[in-house]
Amino acid sequence: MSAYDNIPYPIYLSDEMYPDHLATKAWMHGIEAPPPNASRVLELGCGAGWSLMAFGYALPQSQFYGIDLCEPDIRRGQEWVERLGLTNVHLRASDVMEVGEADGQFDYVVAHGLFSWVPDFVRDGILAICRDRLAPNGIGYLSFNALPGGHIRLMLREMLLVHTRAQTSDQGRIEQAYRLLQLLTEPPMPESVYHTALQKAAERFARQPREQILFDEMSPENHHYYFHEFASLLAQYGLDYVDDAGFADPIAGLPPKVQALFARMPDRIAREQYIDFFHGRGFRSAVICRQGSRRGWKAAAPMAAGLHFAGPTKYGGPGGEPGEQTWRALGTGEISLPDATSQRVFARLAEVWPHCLAGEDLMALGGGGEEAERLAITLYSAVNAGIIRAYRHAPACIRTPGERPRASALARAQADQGFVSTLACDALTLSGTGKEVLRQLLPLVDGTRTRAQLAEAAGHSEAKIEEMLTQLVRMEVMEA
């Protein structure tokens, strides 16, 4: 019996392996992946299937299959699937090594938090499944512990294993591990490179759900790979690296000489490896495909024309140059827009949020030629900066709640879990200042109550209800 049978893995949503996200990444690299809203998706090591439930709700015409060895997790997930009425989500308690020809082909094969936590023969089996079960233009996703940044994490893992070696129960190991973390983060620490790195790693561990440290840091199997080693493993199985699943530009912010060095590197695998050297990356989320599928970066305008764009953009004031404007997201990040066309586009994005605008229509505003190319590059830069988002399939979000407002059944069911999945498959927390009232309101917003009835049921004024409904719209959880 493993720790997973005794202690449930914390609820999580891995939005980076959302089929639309992967299809968007693939499109940027010249791969026309299967439509995310009409696809077959396989998750290896799915746990209770929390991610698949969010994906299945957002993409009802697709079919989602999850496999995990832990029967209690699968049973818990099946109960939730039945509760939500998700007929397109199928969970199975099974060894991933049993996936074979009888399961058919899949348009997307994903595995988060599995590759580094299994023996080598299972790791090789995962790669073989990607090779054999992926459709011709199918896309895979694998996350793994990376080096050199993972050395610090490995160091702390070894300390935790020594410190908890006398404990015989899983709960005892968790408690003992957190006692050590408390000691390692106790101020003041000596000022040294070692103590600073150790303290930051310990603080990061301490912020995780308590159970997670048992599974992620103290599991029997915990393997780390340099990127070039991972790429070599892919090649052995006829697979190719497409891109990192994240959108942030890893080159931005590095010294100009370093950026120039990366620009001259013809070998993209070596380039990715040296990026990890400079950033000390300790974890990677890789988008992969069959060898021969990747065509290289699309030209900016055709790439943008095949996408949809959305974002809670906000005018941030004049820029540093005449006629320039600064625009930012509601959170962090900002971009300078020097021309009237891009400024009009960002104003329109702000106006229609959370609706998407078709890239084809936006390119028409650019008028073609160099101006359209400049606009496309600006949009891509804004995506990289986290200011706007790009999609292949626009999420079904609304701007104005109806007479009887309705939040998604998934968000309503998740409200008491402390987080909700949006219709764009992002995970939002419902804890902290100002979020508790939303958490209490969500289950009531089921399409059966008017605003006046919601005010009475929730104990708020109608004006307050309208304010909270606006927040729920911006959170992308409201349905037509």
Secondary structure, DSSP 4 states (H G I P E B T S, - for coil): --HHHHSPPPP---GGG-HHHHHHHHHHTT--PPPGGG-EEEEES-TT-HHHHHHHHH-TTSEEEEEES-HHHHHHHHHHHHHHT-TTEEEEE--GGG--GGG--EEEEEESS-GGGS-HHHHHHHHHHHHHHEEEEEEEEEEEEEETTHHHHHHHHHHHHHHTTT--SHHHHHHHHHHHHHHHTPSPPP-SHHHHHHHHHHHHHHHS-TTHHHHHTSSS---EEEHHHHHHHHHHTTEEEEEESS-S-SSTTS-HHHHHHHHH---HHHHHHHHHHHHT--EEEEEEEETT----PPPHHHHHHTSEEE---EEEEE-SSTT-EEEE-SSS-EEEE-SHHHHHHHHHHHHHTTS-EEHHHHHHHTTSHHHHHHHHHHHHHHHHTTSSEEESS-----SS--SS-EE-HHHHHHGGGTEEE-TTS-EEE--STTTHHHHHHGGG-BSS--HHHHHHHHT--HHHHHHHHHHHHHTT-EE-
